[in-house]
Amino acid sequence: MTTNVPRPVVLVVDDDTVNQKLLADICTAEGYDVVTADDGERAIEVFGQRKIHIVLVDATMPRMDGFAVCRQIRADGDVPVIMVTASMEPGIQNRALEAGATAFVSKPFRVYELTRHIRSALVAYRSPSEPPTSQRRFVRRQAASALTRLPGAVDLRLRLRREPESDDEERACMVVRFVNERQLSAREGRHAIDAVLGAVGESLLSALGEGAVFWSDTAELVGVMAAKQLEAAVEATRSVPGGFALLQLEGVVLRLGAVRYRPSAGHDVDTLLQSARSAVEAAAGGNEPIVIRNLDAVPATSP
């Protein structure tokens, strides 16, 4: 039976109408309800009138700046506040955190980096998109907390770049993709998505170790490993759906795609990631649980 789960409410505060609409559109696309304010004073008024679950605020605004907004909201409780700003003022990030901001995002930003901060903040906060019973809420939150241990897309690219080209040991890059994210989110709420990814991430961490698993996008995990570890990584991922019963989740569809390669072949980072993602798309399109390809079967991309 379909459950209508209330959605988290995001308060977007920015005096620039273009930026305000951009942030609002991103949050709406992620499945959140959105309210807006053009300045800090209006933001505090809205905050007092509605149940707000997370705030996105610019640093520099008329009447009341983002730092004052952070301090006032923080004085009233633990609602997460993410400062999103283009300001290049020295020390601005430290000022934001000292004012009580949960996270700091510089403009321009990549959408998935912002949504990752939002979802991570909501994991630690009592959101209405969590399941209705306290036991399910606790179990799902515990599973989702593993995501806070996973590095992101920037760290993934740095990891792949650091592999020495003199190394001739075969490596593997494996992508785990959540195929039916939107359907599950609509039925169970956004935190169900984080719980699934967290459970998979925890299993992969146990198989591959710290620093080998990355939360690279809102519905995607990536593992980087020696090729001889690929079988263990696949098994670790396949074993997780049995645990979804503990999360009281049904109908979760995951697909895996992987590429084998040798660093000595000189493949660039984009080639590695595009090839692995192409493999997982082939798995999803062909309704196969996993597709594994050998990247060295085709010529390496010239630098």
Backbone torsions as a table, in degrees:
resi	resn	phi	psi	omega
1	MET	NA	134.6	-179.0
2	THR	-71.5	134.3	179.6
3	THR	-109.2	127.9	176.8
4	ASN	-85.4	103.5	-176.0
5	VAL	-97.9	125.8	177.7
6	PRO	-58.6	146.1	-177.2
7	ARG	-100.3	149.0	176.2
8	PRO	-61.0	147.6	178.8
9	VAL	-105.4	124.8	179.4
10	VAL	-105.4	128.4	173.6
11	LEU	-97.3	116.6	179.1
12	VAL	-101.8	122.2	-175.8
13	VAL	-121.0	112.0	179.7
14	ASP	-161.1	132.9	-180.0
15	ASP	-80.8	-13.2	175.8
16	ASP	-88.2	115.6	-174.1
17	THR	-64.5	-32.9	178.7
18	VAL	-66.3	-48.1	179.0
19	ASN	-64.6	-39.7	179.7
20	GLN	-60.4	-45.5	179.9
21	LYS	-66.0	-39.3	178.7
22	LEU	-58.8	-49.5	-179.4
23	LEU	-63.9	-41.0	179.7
24	ALA	-63.4	-42.3	180.0
25	ASP	-64.4	-40.5	178.7
26	ILE	-61.6	-45.9	-178.2
27	CYS	-67.1	-39.0	177.9
28	THR	-63.1	-42.3	179.0
29	ALA	-63.7	-28.3	178.8
30	GLU	-80.8	-4.8	177.0
31	GLY	98.4	12.4	179.6
32	TYR	-96.2	154.2	167.3
33	ASP	-82.6	146.2	-173.6
34	VAL	-129.8	135.9	166.9
35	VAL	-124.8	153.6	-174.4
36	THR	-128.0	160.8	174.8
37	ALA	-146.4	143.9	-176.2
38	ASP	-89.3	-13.4	178.7
39	ASP	-156.6	173.9	-175.0
40	GLY	-64.5	-40.8	-178.8
41	GLU	-63.2	-44.1	178.0
42	ARG	-64.6	-35.1	179.1
43	ALA	-61.1	-42.6	180.0
44	ILE	-66.4	-36.7	176.2
45	GLU	-61.4	-49.0	179.9
46	VAL	-62.0	-41.3	-179.0
47	PHE	-60.1	-35.3	179.5
48	GLY	-79.0	-16.9	-176.2
49	GLN	-95.6	-25.4	-174.9
50	ARG	-128.6	158.7	172.3
51	LYS	-78.9	109.4	-179.2
52	ILE	-107.1	139.7	-176.9
53	HIS	-109.1	-18.7	175.1
54	ILE	-162.1	147.0	-177.1
55	VAL	-121.3	131.6	169.6
56	LEU	-108.1	122.0	-172.7
57	VAL	-135.6	140.4	174.0
58	ASP	-77.7	158.2	-179.2
59	ALA	-80.9	-46.9	-172.6
60	THR	-106.1	113.6	179.5
61	MET	-146.7	156.9	176.5
62	PRO	-71.8	160.6	174.2
63	ARG	71.6	-53.6	177.1
64	MET	-150.6	121.1	-176.6
65	ASP	-81.2	176.4	-176.3
66	GLY	-65.3	-29.5	179.6
67	PHE	-67.3	-42.1	178.3
68	ALA	-65.5	-38.4	176.9
69	VAL	-60.9	-45.9	178.5
70	CYS	-57.4	-48.9	-176.6
71	ARG	-62.2	-41.3	-177.8
72	GLN	-69.8	-41.8	178.2
73	ILE	-65.4	-40.8	-179.7
74	ARG	-65.7	-32.0	177.9
75	ALA	-66.9	-25.5	-177.2
76	ASP	-92.9	-10.6	-179.1
77	GLY	162.5	-158.6	-172.6
78	ASP	-114.1	23.7	177.4
79	VAL	-61.8	129.0	-178.4
80	PRO	-63.7	141.0	176.4
81	VAL	-127.0	122.3	177.2
82	ILE	-111.1	121.9	178.4
83	MET	-88.4	123.5	-178.7
84	VAL	-120.3	110.4	-171.7
85	THR	-149.2	155.2	175.0
86	ALA	-98.4	1.2	-177.6
87	SER	-61.9	135.8	178.4
88	MET	-105.1	15.6	-179.2
89	GLU	-57.2	129.9	179.5
90	PRO	-57.8	134.8	176.8
91	GLY	76.6	10.4	-174.8
92	ILE	-65.4	-34.1	179.7
93	GLN	-65.3	-42.8	177.8
94	ASN	-63.6	-39.6	177.9
95	ARG	-61.3	-41.4	-179.7
96	ALA	-63.7	-46.3	-179.3
97	LEU	-66.4	-37.5	177.3
98	GLU	-65.5	-31.0	178.7
99	ALA	-76.5	-11.2	177.2
100	GLY	113.5	7.1	178.9
101	ALA	-64.5	141.2	177.6
102	THR	-76.3	-35.0	-178.8
103	ALA	-154.2	164.4	-178.1
104	PHE	-132.1	127.6	-179.5
105	VAL	-125.4	124.8	-179.9
106	SER	-89.1	140.1	171.8
107	LYS	-89.1	142.3	-3.8
108	PRO	-74.2	153.6	-179.3
109	PHE	-131.6	162.4	172.5
110	ARG	-90.0	140.2	-173.1
111	VAL	-56.1	-45.6	-176.2
112	TYR	-66.1	-25.6	177.3
113	GLU	-70.1	-40.2	176.9
114	LEU	-66.6	-46.8	-177.6
115	THR	-65.6	-29.6	176.3
116	ARG	-64.8	-43.9	178.0
117	HIS	-61.9	-41.9	-179.3
118	ILE	-61.9	-48.5	-176.5
119	ARG	-68.4	-37.4	177.3
120	SER	-63.7	-40.3	179.3
121	ALA	-65.5	-39.0	-179.5
122	LEU	-72.0	-24.9	175.5
123	VAL	-58.9	-39.2	-176.1
124	ALA	-88.1	0.9	-176.6
125	TYR	-123.3	149.7	-176.4
126	ARG	-74.4	91.1	-176.1
127	SER	-94.0	147.7	177.8
128	PRO	-69.7	-10.6	178.4
129	SER	-83.8	1.1	172.9
130	GLU	-75.8	160.1	-178.4
131	PRO	-63.7	158.1	-170.1
132	PRO	-73.1	-24.4	-178.4
133	THR	-98.0	148.1	-175.5
134	SER	-63.7	-35.7	-179.2
135	GLN	-66.1	-47.3	177.8
136	ARG	-63.7	-39.5	179.6
137	ARG	-60.3	-44.9	-179.5
138	PHE	-63.2	-46.2	-176.7
139	VAL	-65.0	-43.4	-179.5
140	ARG	-68.9	-40.0	178.1
141	ARG	-64.0	-39.8	178.7
142	GLN	-62.5	-42.4	178.1
143	ALA	-64.6	-44.3	-177.9
144	ALA	-65.7	-26.3	-176.4
145	SER	-62.3	-20.0	178.3
146	ALA	-62.9	-25.7	-179.2
147	LEU	-63.6	-28.3	-179.3
148	THR	-67.9	-15.9	179.2
149	ARG	-91.2	-7.8	-174.2
150	LEU	-95.9	129.3	173.9
151	PRO	-68.3	165.4	-172.9
152	GLY	-104.0	-159.1	-172.4
153	ALA	-65.2	-39.6	179.9
154	VAL	-63.1	-44.4	179.3
155	ASP	-64.8	-34.4	177.2
156	LEU	-60.9	-47.1	-179.2
157	ARG	-64.8	-38.8	177.9
158	LEU	-64.3	-39.7	179.4
159	ARG	-61.9	-45.6	-179.6
160	LEU	-67.0	-36.0	179.0
161	ARG	-68.6	-28.6	-176.1
162	ARG	-76.3	-11.4	-178.9
163	GLU	-67.4	120.2	-176.3
164	PRO	-66.4	133.9	-179.5
165	GLU	-68.2	-14.3	177.7
166	SER	-78.9	-11.9	-178.1
167	ASP	-78.5	118.7	-178.1
168	ASP	-100.5	3.3	177.0
169	GLU	-68.9	133.5	-179.0
170	GLU	-66.6	135.5	-179.5
171	ARG	-116.5	170.9	177.1
172	ALA	-144.3	144.4	174.9
173	CYS	-124.1	118.8	-175.3
174	MET	-117.7	130.8	178.0
175	VAL	-108.2	131.2	173.6
176	VAL	-109.4	120.3	-174.8
177	ARG	-117.2	133.1	175.2
178	PHE	-83.8	108.1	-172.0
179	VAL	-77.2	-41.3	-174.9
180	ASN	-109.4	44.2	-178.3
181	GLU	-57.7	-47.6	-174.9
182	ARG	-63.5	-42.0	-179.0
183	GLN	-64.8	-44.6	-179.2
184	LEU	-67.7	-37.9	179.0
185	SER	-63.0	-42.5	179.9
186	ALA	-64.6	-33.7	-177.1
187	ARG	-83.4	-40.2	-170.7
188	GLU	-115.0	-16.9	-176.4
189	GLY	102.9	160.3	-175.2
190	ARG	-61.6	-31.8	-175.9
191	HIS	-70.9	-19.3	173.3
192	ALA	-64.9	-36.3	177.9
193	ILE	-63.7	-46.0	180.0
194	ASP	-64.5	-35.5	179.4
195	ALA	-64.3	-42.5	178.5
196	VAL	-64.0	-50.7	-179.7
197	LEU	-62.1	-38.6	178.5
198	GLY	-63.7	-40.9	178.9
199	ALA	-64.3	-42.4	177.5
200	VAL	-66.2	-43.7	179.4
201	GLY	-60.1	-41.0	179.1
202	GLU	-63.4	-41.7	179.3
203	SER	-65.3	-41.2	178.3
204	LEU	-67.4	-37.4	177.0
205	LEU	-61.1	-39.8	178.9
206	SER	-64.6	-34.0	-178.0
207	ALA	-82.5	-36.6	-170.8
208	LEU	-109.9	-23.9	-179.3
209	GLY	95.6	165.4	-179.7
210	GLU	-62.1	144.1	177.0
211	GLY	83.9	1.3	-179.2
212	ALA	-110.2	-6.0	-176.6
213	VAL	-123.5	134.5	-173.0
214	PHE	-130.5	139.0	172.7
215	TRP	-93.6	92.1	-167.1
216	SER	-92.4	-18.0	180.0
217	ASP	-158.0	172.7	-172.4
218	THR	-61.6	-27.2	-178.3
219	ALA	-128.7	30.3	-171.8
220	GLU	-145.0	137.3	170.3
221	LEU	-119.3	149.5	178.4
222	VAL	-130.5	133.8	174.5
223	GLY	-113.6	135.6	177.1
224	VAL	-118.7	127.6	-169.2
225	MET	-158.0	171.5	166.9
226	ALA	-68.7	144.9	-177.3
227	ALA	-58.1	-31.1	-179.9
228	LYS	-68.1	-14.6	177.4
229	GLN	-90.7	-6.5	-173.3
230	LEU	-61.5	-42.1	-179.9
231	GLU	-59.8	-42.2	179.2
232	ALA	-66.2	-37.5	179.2
233	ALA	-66.3	-41.6	177.8
234	VAL	-63.1	-44.4	-179.8
235	GLU	-65.0	-38.6	178.9
236	ALA	-62.0	-38.5	179.7
237	THR	-72.5	-42.1	-178.6
238	ARG	-67.1	-25.8	-177.4
239	SER	-77.5	-16.3	-174.2
240	VAL	-69.3	-42.8	-177.0
241	PRO	-50.9	-29.2	175.8
242	GLY	-61.5	-28.8	179.4
243	GLY	-82.7	-9.2	179.6
244	PHE	-65.8	-20.7	176.6
245	ALA	-62.9	-35.2	177.3
246	LEU	-65.4	-31.3	178.0
247	LEU	-83.4	-4.0	-177.1
248	GLN	55.7	49.7	178.9
249	LEU	-124.4	135.8	178.3
250	GLU	-124.8	155.4	174.1
251	GLY	76.8	21.1	178.0
252	VAL	-76.5	128.4	-178.9
253	VAL	-118.8	114.7	177.1
254	LEU	-114.4	144.4	174.2
255	ARG	-129.6	148.4	-177.7
256	LEU	-119.8	140.9	172.1
257	GLY	-137.2	139.5	-177.4
258	ALA	-144.0	152.9	172.5
259	VAL	-127.4	139.8	170.9
260	ARG	-97.4	143.0	-178.8
261	TYR	-159.2	165.4	174.6
262	ARG	-117.2	124.9	178.4
263	PRO	-52.6	-31.6	-178.8
264	SER	-66.4	-15.3	179.0
265	ALA	-76.6	-13.6	174.3
266	GLY	78.8	23.7	177.5
267	HIS	-66.4	136.9	178.0
268	ASP	-83.2	169.2	-174.2
269	VAL	-61.3	-44.1	-178.7
270	ASP	-60.9	-40.4	179.0
271	THR	-62.8	-43.6	179.9
272	LEU	-61.6	-49.5	-176.6
273	LEU	-68.8	-42.0	179.0
274	GLN	-62.8	-38.6	-179.7
275	SER	-67.7	-42.8	178.9
276	ALA	-65.4	-40.8	179.4
277	ARG	-70.2	-32.8	175.1
278	SER	-64.3	-37.5	178.7
279	ALA	-65.9	-41.5	-179.2
280	VAL	-71.0	-32.0	175.2
281	GLU	-66.7	-36.6	176.7
282	ALA	-65.8	-37.3	177.7
283	ALA	-64.4	-44.1	179.9
284	ALA	-66.0	-44.3	-178.0
285	GLY	-68.0	-33.3	-179.9
286	GLY	-94.9	6.4	-179.7
287	ASN	56.5	36.8	176.5
288	GLU	-103.0	144.7	179.8
289	PRO	-67.2	-31.5	-178.6
290	ILE	-156.1	144.8	172.2
291	VAL	-126.7	127.2	179.3
292	ILE	-119.5	130.6	-179.7
293	ARG	-124.1	156.6	176.4
294	ASN	-103.7	108.9	-175.0
295	LEU	-66.9	-28.8	-178.3
296	ASP	-77.0	2.8	173.3
297	ALA	-79.2	-10.5	176.6
298	VAL	-122.4	157.8	-179.2
299	PRO	-61.4	143.9	177.1
300	ALA	-69.0	148.9	177.0
301	THR	-70.0	131.4	178.8
302	SER	-69.2	141.9	179.5
303	PRO	-67.4	NA	NA
